Amino acid sequence: MTVKPILLMLRTDSSGDIEVRAADPDAPQVSVLDFGVTRGDGVFESIGVVGGRPQALEPHLERLAKSAAMLDLPEPPLDVWRSAVLQSIELAGPDAADEELLVKLIYTRGIEGGDDTATGWVHLFSSGPYDHEREGGISVVTLDRGYRSDVATTSPWLLQGAKTLSYAVNKAALREAGRRGADDVIFISTDGIVLEGPNSTVIALIDGVYVTTPSSLGVLEGTTQAAFFADAEGRGAATEYRSITVDELRSASALWLASSGRQIAPVVSLDGEAVAQDPAFTSAAVGRLLAR
């Protein structure tokens, strides 16, 4: 059974307190003048819900606050957002424990020409099955992101590392992947460093070490990747945050893309070249991630 979508709107009342109210997800709720609609001026988070439990709730809330700070948005009241996430799952009822869900947190600058009151809402919905990607793997192409790997330091106003609503470039990259016969993308910097996917974190097995790109290079901090690393370290494996060159990516023993919905999906081909697989390991790792 598919869980009916749940929508909670966060409003600031006349006293300045945040009110959370249930709303009809099929009815209009957001103004056409909202900066999130007109300018993509806002941030968001997508939290996986498995067995009725939100995964990595605190890291997601911390990342929401970090993204908001990078955009100079008002500091989000995380206690209210936390409560709204839990309330959305509760409103979904007992069926929420029977399928994988996503709960999306949206936080925008508010109404253009308004009173500078931010807009926020929480939307819970069925994420759909990911078995095909997890078991069969995904084909990936590398695309030039158009920035150097040090852009987060040299040009912080480009907001690299913030999870913003401005996803037009990411969606365009995924359409380009489709034109090339692939499922997903790994962005590469102009100086040849591996960055991230449009909505995922890259994990590479290089010389027996699980490696991912550090957030200091302008990539989003991966909550699922962090859980994968914690599990790997708990099992005695080595992990590392460092720059990965394109050549290292192509010669890696295995590759995965990690995200809140898919958990991890193995990369089976990179730019048309086959990538080695360990289906038993991936299956076990996905199971542990789902159970966390």
Salt bridges, closest charged atoms under 4 A:
ASP41 OD2 - ARG109 NE 2.54
GLU45 OE1 - HIS60 ND1 2.64
GLU45 OE1 - ARG63 NH2 2.82
GLU58 OE2 - ARG82 NE 2.83
GLU100 OE1 - ARG134 NH2 2.69
GLU112 OE2 - ARG39 NH2 2.82
ASP150 OD1 - ARG148 NE 3.20
GLU176 OE1 - ARG179 NE 3.03
GLU176 OE2 - ARG180 NE 2.81
ASP184 OD2 - ARG262 NH2 2.79
GLU196 OE2 - ARG145 NH1 2.83
GLU221 OE2 - LYS66 NZ 3.10
ASP231 OD1 - ARG235 NE 3.26
ASP231 OD2 - ARG288 NE 2.77
GLU240 OE1 - ARG242 NE 3.48
GLU248 OE2 - ARG242 NH2 3.02
ASP271 OD2 - ARG250 NH1 2.74
